[in-house]
Amino acid sequence: MSRSSAPWDDSDPDPASDDIGGLPRLEESEVMASIDATDSHPEFVIADVSRDEAWLSVAETEAPVLREWC
């Protein structure tokens, strides 16, 4: 049974950029996670330390629990 082609089947017209805002692809990334314990409210932070401004945070109480790590 064959299927019709979909837009994602086309090759990447510019292999030097990815699909998010035309940012250049990195060969390697280093992603880290930690709890940033401030006096007012601790936050769970995930950051790609190989890129500037590539991080996100959420209140520690709202962070998901990964069962494999417990």
PDB file of N, CA, C and O in Angstrom, chain B, residues numbered from 101:
ATOM      1  N   MET B 101       0.846  -1.169   0.000  1.00  0.00           N
ATOM      2  CA  MET B 101       0.000   0.000   0.000  1.00  0.00           C
ATOM      3  C   MET B 101       0.893   1.235   0.000  1.00  0.00           C
ATOM      4  O   MET B 101       1.752   1.373   0.871  1.00  0.00           O
ATOM      5  N   SER B 102       0.707   2.114  -0.943  1.00  0.00           N
ATOM      6  CA  SER B 102       1.510   3.326  -1.006  1.00  0.00           C
ATOM      7  C   SER B 102       0.764   4.466  -0.329  1.00  0.00           C
ATOM      8  O   SER B 102      -0.440   4.385  -0.090  1.00  0.00           O
ATOM      9  N   ARG B 103       1.486   5.508  -0.030  1.00  0.00           N
ATOM     10  CA  ARG B 103       0.875   6.683   0.575  1.00  0.00           C
ATOM     11  C   ARG B 103       1.261   7.898  -0.239  1.00  0.00           C
ATOM     12  O   ARG B 103       2.271   7.889  -0.943  1.00  0.00           O
ATOM     13  N   SER B 104       0.472   8.925  -0.147  1.00  0.00           N
ATOM     14  CA  SER B 104       0.813  10.159  -0.857  1.00  0.00           C
ATOM     15  C   SER B 104       1.890  10.903  -0.069  1.00  0.00           C
ATOM     16  O   SER B 104       2.032  10.698   1.136  1.00  0.00           O
ATOM     17  N   SER B 105       2.633  11.750  -0.736  1.00  0.00           N
ATOM     18  CA  SER B 105       3.708  12.464  -0.063  1.00  0.00           C
ATOM     19  C   SER B 105       3.146  13.567   0.825  1.00  0.00           C
ATOM     20  O   SER B 105       2.058  14.089   0.578  1.00  0.00           O
ATOM     21  N   ALA B 106       3.888  13.905   1.838  1.00  0.00           N
ATOM     22  CA  ALA B 106       3.513  14.960   2.783  1.00  0.00           C
ATOM     23  C   ALA B 106       4.595  16.032   2.767  1.00  0.00           C
ATOM     24  O   ALA B 106       5.715  15.763   2.331  1.00  0.00           O
ATOM     25  N   PRO B 107       4.287  17.243   3.232  1.00  0.00           N
ATOM     26  CA  PRO B 107       5.285  18.321   3.196  1.00  0.00           C
ATOM     27  C   PRO B 107       6.589  17.969   3.899  1.00  0.00           C
ATOM     28  O   PRO B 107       7.653  18.429   3.486  1.00  0.00           O
ATOM     29  N   TRP B 108       6.524  17.160   4.952  1.00  0.00           N
ATOM     30  CA  TRP B 108       7.742  16.814   5.667  1.00  0.00           C
ATOM     31  C   TRP B 108       8.578  15.781   4.931  1.00  0.00           C
ATOM     32  O   TRP B 108       9.694  15.482   5.356  1.00  0.00           O
ATOM     33  N   ASP B 109       8.065  15.228   3.836  1.00  0.00           N
ATOM     34  CA  ASP B 109       8.840  14.299   3.029  1.00  0.00           C
ATOM     35  C   ASP B 109       9.871  15.009   2.151  1.00  0.00           C
ATOM     36  O   ASP B 109      10.845  14.392   1.722  1.00  0.00           O
ATOM     37  N   ASP B 110       9.669  16.280   1.886  1.00  0.00           N
ATOM     38  CA  ASP B 110      10.608  17.033   1.057  1.00  0.00           C
ATOM     39  C   ASP B 110      11.921  17.203   1.796  1.00  0.00           C
ATOM     40  O   ASP B 110      11.944  17.328   3.021  1.00  0.00           O
ATOM     41  N   SER B 111      13.010  17.208   1.048  1.00  0.00           N
ATOM     42  CA  SER B 111      14.298  17.423   1.687  1.00  0.00           C
ATOM     43  C   SER B 111      14.396  18.855   2.179  1.00  0.00           C
ATOM     44  O   SER B 111      13.710  19.748   1.682  1.00  0.00           O
ATOM     45  N   ASP B 112      15.250  19.057   3.152  1.00  0.00           N
ATOM     46  CA  ASP B 112      15.457  20.385   3.726  1.00  0.00           C
ATOM     47  C   ASP B 112      16.111  21.276   2.675  1.00  0.00           C
ATOM     48  O   ASP B 112      17.218  20.973   2.231  1.00  0.00           O
ATOM     49  N   PRO B 113      15.460  22.371   2.261  1.00  0.00           N
ATOM     50  CA  PRO B 113      16.041  23.225   1.228  1.00  0.00           C
ATOM     51  C   PRO B 113      17.322  23.917   1.675  1.00  0.00           C
ATOM     52  O   PRO B 113      18.167  24.245   0.841  1.00  0.00           O
ATOM     53  N   ASP B 114      17.480  24.144   2.970  1.00  0.00           N
ATOM     54  CA  ASP B 114      18.682  24.780   3.491  1.00  0.00           C
ATOM     55  C   ASP B 114      19.186  23.963   4.672  1.00  0.00           C
ATOM     56  O   ASP B 114      18.766  24.206   5.804  1.00  0.00           O
ATOM     57  N   PRO B 115      20.065  23.010   4.443  1.00  0.00           N
ATOM     58  CA  PRO B 115      20.506  22.151   5.537  1.00  0.00           C
ATOM     59  C   PRO B 115      21.297  22.875   6.611  1.00  0.00           C
ATOM     60  O   PRO B 115      21.578  22.287   7.655  1.00  0.00           O
ATOM     61  N   ALA B 116      21.668  24.139   6.389  1.00  0.00           N
ATOM     62  CA  ALA B 116      22.413  24.891   7.401  1.00  0.00           C
ATOM     63  C   ALA B 116      21.497  25.554   8.421  1.00  0.00           C
ATOM     64  O   ALA B 116      21.991  26.164   9.369  1.00  0.00           O
ATOM     65  N   SER B 117      20.186  25.457   8.261  1.00  0.00           N
ATOM     66  CA  SER B 117      19.282  26.044   9.244  1.00  0.00           C
ATOM     67  C   SER B 117      18.274  25.011   9.702  1.00  0.00           C
ATOM     68  O   SER B 117      17.990  24.047   8.991  1.00  0.00           O
ATOM     69  N   ASP B 118      17.731  25.218  10.906  1.00  0.00           N
ATOM     70  CA  ASP B 118      16.670  24.320  11.323  1.00  0.00           C
ATOM     71  C   ASP B 118      15.334  25.022  11.189  1.00  0.00           C
ATOM     72  O   ASP B 118      15.260  26.156  10.716  1.00  0.00           O
ATOM     73  N   ASP B 119      14.287  24.346  11.606  1.00  0.00           N
ATOM     74  CA  ASP B 119      12.942  24.830  11.347  1.00  0.00           C
ATOM     75  C   ASP B 119      12.491  25.939  12.286  1.00  0.00           C
ATOM     76  O   ASP B 119      11.416  26.505  12.087  1.00  0.00           O
ATOM     77  N   ILE B 120      13.269  26.260  13.290  1.00  0.00           N
ATOM     78  CA  ILE B 120      12.839  27.233  14.275  1.00  0.00           C
ATOM     79  C   ILE B 120      13.591  28.538  14.058  1.00  0.00           C
ATOM     80  O   ILE B 120      14.733  28.685  14.495  1.00  0.00           O
ATOM     81  N   GLY B 121      12.966  29.457  13.400  1.00  0.00           N
ATOM     82  CA  GLY B 121      13.537  30.783  13.231  1.00  0.00           C
ATOM     83  C   GLY B 121      14.810  30.843  12.413  1.00  0.00           C
ATOM     84  O   GLY B 121      15.526  31.843  12.479  1.00  0.00           O
ATOM     85  N   GLY B 122      15.118  29.812  11.647  1.00  0.00           N
ATOM     86  CA  GLY B 122      16.316  29.832  10.814  1.00  0.00           C
ATOM     87  C   GLY B 122      17.616  29.826  11.598  1.00  0.00           C
ATOM     88  O   GLY B 122      18.645  30.270  11.089  1.00  0.00           O
ATOM     89  N   LEU B 123      17.588  29.328  12.831  1.00  0.00           N
ATOM     90  CA  LEU B 123      18.802  29.283  13.637  1.00  0.00           C
ATOM     91  C   LEU B 123      19.767  28.245  13.072  1.00  0.00           C
ATOM     92  O   LEU B 123      19.331  27.209  12.571  1.00  0.00           O
ATOM     93  N   PRO B 124      21.058  28.506  13.146  1.00  0.00           N
ATOM     94  CA  PRO B 124      22.013  27.521  12.636  1.00  0.00           C
ATOM     95  C   PRO B 124      21.996  26.259  13.492  1.00  0.00           C
ATOM     96  O   PRO B 124      21.827  26.317  14.710  1.00  0.00           O
ATOM     97  N   ARG B 125      22.173  25.130  12.834  1.00  0.00           N
ATOM     98  CA  ARG B 125      22.246  23.874  13.571  1.00  0.00           C
ATOM     99  C   ARG B 125      23.599  23.772  14.249  1.00  0.00           C
ATOM    100  O   ARG B 125      24.608  24.232  13.713  1.00  0.00           O
ATOM    101  N   LEU B 126      23.617  23.174  15.416  1.00  0.00           N
ATOM    102  CA  LEU B 126      24.860  22.950  16.138  1.00  0.00           C
ATOM    103  C   LEU B 126      25.231  21.483  16.032  1.00  0.00           C
ATOM    104  O   LEU B 126      24.365  20.609  16.079  1.00  0.00           O
ATOM    105  N   GLU B 127      26.498  21.222  15.893  1.00  0.00           N
ATOM    106  CA  GLU B 127      26.952  19.844  15.838  1.00  0.00           C
ATOM    107  C   GLU B 127      26.819  19.184  17.208  1.00  0.00           C
ATOM    108  O   GLU B 127      26.483  18.003  17.298  1.00  0.00           O
ATOM    109  N   GLU B 128      27.079  19.935  18.264  1.00  0.00           N
ATOM    110  CA  GLU B 128      26.997  19.400  19.614  1.00  0.00           C
ATOM    111  C   GLU B 128      26.258  20.383  20.503  1.00  0.00           C
ATOM    112  O   GLU B 128      26.346  21.596  20.315  1.00  0.00           O
ATOM    113  N   SER B 129      25.542  19.858  21.456  1.00  0.00           N
ATOM    114  CA  SER B 129      24.876  20.674  22.461  1.00  0.00           C
ATOM    115  C   SER B 129      25.193  20.094  23.818  1.00  0.00           C
ATOM    116  O   SER B 129      25.457  18.899  23.950  1.00  0.00           O
ATOM    117  N   GLU B 130      25.166  20.935  24.814  1.00  0.00           N
ATOM    118  CA  GLU B 130      25.343  20.482  26.182  1.00  0.00           C
ATOM    119  C   GLU B 130      24.186  21.052  26.987  1.00  0.00           C
ATOM    120  O   GLU B 130      24.133  22.251  27.264  1.00  0.00           O
ATOM    121  N   VAL B 131      23.259  20.173  27.359  1.00  0.00           N
ATOM    122  CA  VAL B 131      22.066  20.585  28.072  1.00  0.00           C
ATOM    123  C   VAL B 131      22.180  20.146  29.524  1.00  0.00           C
ATOM    124  O   VAL B 131      22.563  19.014  29.822  1.00  0.00           O
ATOM    125  N   MET B 132      21.837  21.070  30.422  1.00  0.00           N
ATOM    126  CA  MET B 132      21.924  20.802  31.851  1.00  0.00           C
ATOM    127  C   MET B 132      20.623  21.226  32.518  1.00  0.00           C
ATOM    128  O   MET B 132      19.900  22.083  32.010  1.00  0.00           O
ATOM    129  N   ALA B 133      20.341  20.625  33.646  1.00  0.00           N
ATOM    130  CA  ALA B 133      19.179  20.994  34.447  1.00  0.00           C
ATOM    131  C   ALA B 133      19.619  21.152  35.895  1.00  0.00           C
ATOM    132  O   ALA B 133      20.503  20.438  36.369  1.00  0.00           O
ATOM    133  N   SER B 134      18.995  22.089  36.588  1.00  0.00           N
ATOM    134  CA  SER B 134      19.323  22.280  37.994  1.00  0.00           C
ATOM    135  C   SER B 134      18.186  23.003  38.700  1.00  0.00           C
ATOM    136  O   SER B 134      17.278  23.544  38.069  1.00  0.00           O
ATOM    137  N   ILE B 135      18.260  22.999  40.009  1.00  0.00           N
ATOM    138  CA  ILE B 135      17.345  23.786  40.829  1.00  0.00           C
ATOM    139  C   ILE B 135      18.089  25.051  41.215  1.00  0.00           C
ATOM    140  O   ILE B 135      19.148  24.997  41.839  1.00  0.00           O
ATOM    141  N   ASP B 136      17.522  26.191  40.839  1.00  0.00           N
ATOM    142  CA  ASP B 136      18.074  27.493  41.205  1.00  0.00           C
ATOM    143  C   ASP B 136      17.355  27.928  42.473  1.00  0.00           C
ATOM    144  O   ASP B 136      16.228  28.420  42.423  1.00  0.00           O
ATOM    145  N   ALA B 137      18.013  27.744  43.597  1.00  0.00           N
ATOM    146  CA  ALA B 137      17.392  28.014  44.890  1.00  0.00           C
ATOM    147  C   ALA B 137      17.597  29.471  45.299  1.00  0.00           C
ATOM    148  O   ALA B 137      18.638  29.838  45.844  1.00  0.00           O
ATOM    149  N   THR B 138      16.600  30.280  45.029  1.00  0.00           N
ATOM    150  CA  THR B 138      16.629  31.666  45.487  1.00  0.00           C
ATOM    151  C   THR B 138      15.830  31.750  46.782  1.00  0.00           C
ATOM    152  O   THR B 138      15.096  30.822  47.124  1.00  0.00           O
ATOM    153  N   ASP B 139      15.969  32.852  47.496  1.00  0.00           N
ATOM    154  CA  ASP B 139      15.241  33.013  48.755  1.00  0.00           C
ATOM    155  C   ASP B 139      13.730  33.068  48.539  1.00  0.00           C
ATOM    156  O   ASP B 139      12.965  32.547  49.351  1.00  0.00           O
ATOM    157  N   SER B 140      13.304  33.695  47.449  1.00  0.00           N
ATOM    158  CA  SER B 140      11.866  33.888  47.242  1.00  0.00           C
ATOM    159  C   SER B 140      11.164  32.650  46.697  1.00  0.00           C
ATOM    160  O   SER B 140      10.107  32.276  47.204  1.00  0.00           O
ATOM    161  N   HIS B 141      11.730  32.002  45.666  1.00  0.00           N
ATOM    162  CA  HIS B 141      11.085  30.827  45.080  1.00  0.00           C
ATOM    163  C   HIS B 141      12.084  30.026  44.260  1.00  0.00           C
ATOM    164  O   HIS B 141      12.650  30.549  43.301  1.00  0.00           O
ATOM    165  N   PRO B 142      12.312  28.760  44.621  1.00  0.00           N
ATOM    166  CA  PRO B 142      13.218  27.915  43.846  1.00  0.00           C
ATOM    167  C   PRO B 142      12.619  27.605  42.472  1.00  0.00           C
ATOM    168  O   PRO B 142      11.409  27.425  42.331  1.00  0.00           O
ATOM    169  N   GLU B 143      13.495  27.548  41.460  1.00  0.00           N
ATOM    170  CA  GLU B 143      13.060  27.252  40.096  1.00  0.00           C
ATOM    171  C   GLU B 143      13.854  26.086  39.532  1.00  0.00           C
ATOM    172  O   GLU B 143      15.037  25.922  39.832  1.00  0.00           O
ATOM    173  N   PHE B 144      13.192  25.275  38.710  1.00  0.00           N
ATOM    174  CA  PHE B 144      13.840  24.217  37.950  1.00  0.00           C
ATOM    175  C   PHE B 144      14.239  24.833  36.617  1.00  0.00           C
ATOM    176  O   PHE B 144      13.388  25.350  35.893  1.00  0.00           O
ATOM    177  N   VAL B 145      15.516  24.785  36.289  1.00  0.00           N
ATOM    178  CA  VAL B 145      16.049  25.428  35.087  1.00  0.00           C
ATOM    179  C   VAL B 145      16.650  24.374  34.170  1.00  0.00           C
ATOM    180  O   VAL B 145      17.400  23.505  34.615  1.00  0.00           O
ATOM    181  N   ILE B 146      16.315  24.457  32.884  1.00  0.00           N
ATOM    182  CA  ILE B 146      16.932  23.628  31.850  1.00  0.00           C
ATOM    183  C   ILE B 146      17.614  24.585  30.888  1.00  0.00           C
ATOM    184  O   ILE B 146      16.994  25.537  30.415  1.00  0.00           O
ATOM    185  N   ALA B 147      18.890  24.340  30.594  1.00  0.00           N
ATOM    186  CA  ALA B 147      19.646  25.254  29.736  1.00  0.00           C
ATOM    187  C   ALA B 147      20.539  24.493  28.775  1.00  0.00           C
ATOM    188  O   ALA B 147      21.138  23.479  29.133  1.00  0.00           O
ATOM    189  N   ASP B 148      20.623  24.994  27.548  1.00  0.00           N
ATOM    190  CA  ASP B 148      21.605  24.520  26.580  1.00  0.00           C
ATOM    191  C   ASP B 148      22.785  25.469  26.723  1.00  0.00           C
ATOM    192  O   ASP B 148      22.766  26.578  26.188  1.00  0.00           O
ATOM    193  N   VAL B 149      23.801  25.037  27.439  1.00  0.00           N
ATOM    194  CA  VAL B 149      24.922  25.922  27.744  1.00  0.00           C
ATOM    195  C   VAL B 149      25.823  26.172  26.541  1.00  0.00           C
ATOM    196  O   VAL B 149      26.764  26.961  26.632  1.00  0.00           O
ATOM    197  N   SER B 150      25.551  25.514  25.413  1.00  0.00           N
ATOM    198  CA  SER B 150      26.334  25.753  24.206  1.00  0.00           C
ATOM    199  C   SER B 150      25.741  26.885  23.367  1.00  0.00           C
ATOM    200  O   SER B 150      26.308  27.243  22.334  1.00  0.00           O
ATOM    201  N   ARG B 151      24.608  27.454  23.793  1.00  0.00           N
ATOM    202  CA  ARG B 151      23.971  28.572  23.083  1.00  0.00           C
ATOM    203  C   ARG B 151      23.659  29.701  24.060  1.00  0.00           C
ATOM    204  O   ARG B 151      23.340  29.454  25.223  1.00  0.00           O
ATOM    205  N   ASP B 152      23.750  30.924  23.590  1.00  0.00           N
ATOM    206  CA  ASP B 152      23.361  32.063  24.404  1.00  0.00           C
ATOM    207  C   ASP B 152      21.846  32.128  24.510  1.00  0.00           C
ATOM    208  O   ASP B 152      21.139  31.868  23.537  1.00  0.00           O
ATOM    209  N   GLU B 153      21.355  32.472  25.678  1.00  0.00           N
ATOM    210  CA  GLU B 153      19.922  32.679  25.915  1.00  0.00           C
ATOM    211  C   GLU B 153      19.053  31.474  25.593  1.00  0.00           C
ATOM    212  O   GLU B 153      17.880  31.645  25.260  1.00  0.00           O
ATOM    213  N   ALA B 154      19.589  30.260  25.680  1.00  0.00           N
ATOM    214  CA  ALA B 154      18.801  29.054  25.400  1.00  0.00           C
ATOM    215  C   ALA B 154      18.509  28.350  26.722  1.00  0.00           C
ATOM    216  O   ALA B 154      19.195  27.400  27.099  1.00  0.00           O
ATOM    217  N   TRP B 155      17.485  28.828  27.417  1.00  0.00           N
ATOM    218  CA  TRP B 155      17.120  28.244  28.699  1.00  0.00           C
ATOM    219  C   TRP B 155      15.635  28.464  28.953  1.00  0.00           C
ATOM    220  O   TRP B 155      14.993  29.307  28.327  1.00  0.00           O
ATOM    221  N   LEU B 156      15.116  27.689  29.881  1.00  0.00           N
ATOM    222  CA  LEU B 156      13.748  27.881  30.347  1.00  0.00           C
ATOM    223  C   LEU B 156      13.704  27.494  31.812  1.00  0.00           C
ATOM    224  O   LEU B 156      14.549  26.744  32.301  1.00  0.00           O
ATOM    225  N   SER B 157      12.703  28.020  32.502  1.00  0.00           N
ATOM    226  CA  SER B 157      12.561  27.684  33.914  1.00  0.00           C
ATOM    227  C   SER B 157      11.090  27.600  34.283  1.00  0.00           C
ATOM    228  O   SER B 157      10.217  28.156  33.615  1.00  0.00           O
ATOM    229  N   VAL B 158      10.855  26.890  35.360  1.00  0.00           N
ATOM    230  CA  VAL B 158       9.506  26.734  35.899  1.00  0.00           C
ATOM    231  C   VAL B 158       9.664  26.649  37.414  1.00  0.00           C
ATOM    232  O   VAL B 158      10.695  26.198  37.913  1.00  0.00           O
ATOM    233  N   ALA B 159       8.644  27.082  38.138  1.00  0.00           N
ATOM    234  CA  ALA B 159       8.698  26.968  39.596  1.00  0.00           C
ATOM    235  C   ALA B 159       8.959  25.509  39.973  1.00  0.00           C
ATOM    236  O   ALA B 159       8.398  24.595  39.368  1.00  0.00           O
ATOM    237  N   GLU B 160       9.799  25.300  40.962  1.00  0.00           N
ATOM    238  CA  GLU B 160      10.152  23.934  41.356  1.00  0.00           C
ATOM    239  C   GLU B 160       8.903  23.121  41.684  1.00  0.00           C
ATOM    240  O   GLU B 160       8.855  21.928  41.383  1.00  0.00           O
ATOM    241  N   THR B 161       7.918  23.724  42.279  1.00  0.00           N
ATOM    242  CA  THR B 161       6.694  23.005  42.640  1.00  0.00           C
ATOM    243  C   THR B 161       5.878  22.591  41.424  1.00  0.00           C
ATOM    244  O   THR B 161       5.033  21.701  41.522  1.00  0.00           O
ATOM    245  N   GLU B 162       6.120  23.232  40.264  1.00  0.00           N
ATOM    246  CA  GLU B 162       5.393  22.914  39.033  1.00  0.00           C
ATOM    247  C   GLU B 162       6.174  21.981  38.109  1.00  0.00           C
ATOM    248  O   GLU B 162       5.636  21.525  37.100  1.00  0.00           O
ATOM    249  N   ALA B 163       7.429  21.692  38.438  1.00  0.00           N
ATOM    250  CA  ALA B 163       8.270  20.857  37.577  1.00  0.00           C
ATOM    251  C   ALA B 163       7.799  19.406  37.613  1.00  0.00           C
ATOM    252  O   ALA B 163       7.422  18.908  38.674  1.00  0.00           O
ATOM    253  N   PRO B 164       7.816  18.713  36.456  1.00  0.00           N
ATOM    254  CA  PRO B 164       7.409  17.307  36.440  1.00  0.00           C
ATOM    255  C   PRO B 164       8.449  16.436  37.135  1.00  0.00           C
ATOM    256  O   PRO B 164       9.633  16.771  37.178  1.00  0.00           O
ATOM    257  N   VAL B 165       7.995  15.335  37.667  1.00  0.00           N
ATOM    258  CA  VAL B 165       8.882  14.363  38.307  1.00  0.00           C
ATOM    259  C   VAL B 165       9.164  13.255  37.297  1.00  0.00           C
ATOM    260  O   VAL B 165       8.241  12.655  36.746  1.00  0.00           O
ATOM    261  N   LEU B 166      10.423  12.996  37.065  1.00  0.00           N
ATOM    262  CA  LEU B 166      10.819  11.907  36.167  1.00  0.00           C
ATOM    263  C   LEU B 166      10.983  10.637  36.983  1.00  0.00           C
ATOM    264  O   LEU B 166      11.903  10.528  37.794  1.00  0.00           O
ATOM    265  N   ARG B 167      10.110   9.695  36.774  1.00  0.00           N
ATOM    266  CA  ARG B 167      10.095   8.476  37.589  1.00  0.00           C
ATOM    267  C   ARG B 167      11.427   7.723  37.533  1.00  0.00           C
ATOM    268  O   ARG B 167      11.833   7.122  38.527  1.00  0.00           O
ATOM    269  N   GLU B 168      12.114   7.748  36.382  1.00  0.00           N
ATOM    270  CA  GLU B 168      13.385   7.018  36.269  1.00  0.00           C
ATOM    271  C   GLU B 168      14.447   7.582  37.191  1.00  0.00           C
ATOM    272  O   GLU B 168      15.398   6.876  37.526  1.00  0.00           O
ATOM    273  N   TRP B 169      14.319   8.825  37.610  1.00  0.00           N
ATOM    274  CA  TRP B 169      15.318   9.452  38.449  1.00  0.00           C
ATOM    275  C   TRP B 169      15.009   9.318  39.930  1.00  0.00           C
ATOM    276  O   TRP B 169      15.840   9.670  40.767  1.00  0.00           O
ATOM    277  N   CYS B 170      13.845   8.821  40.263  1.00  0.00           N
ATOM    278  CA  CYS B 170      13.443   8.734  41.679  1.00  0.00           C
ATOM    279  C   CYS B 170      13.906   7.444  42.306  1.00  0.00           C
ATOM    280  O   CYS B 170      13.655   7.207  43.487  1.00  0.00           O
TER     281      CYS B 170
END
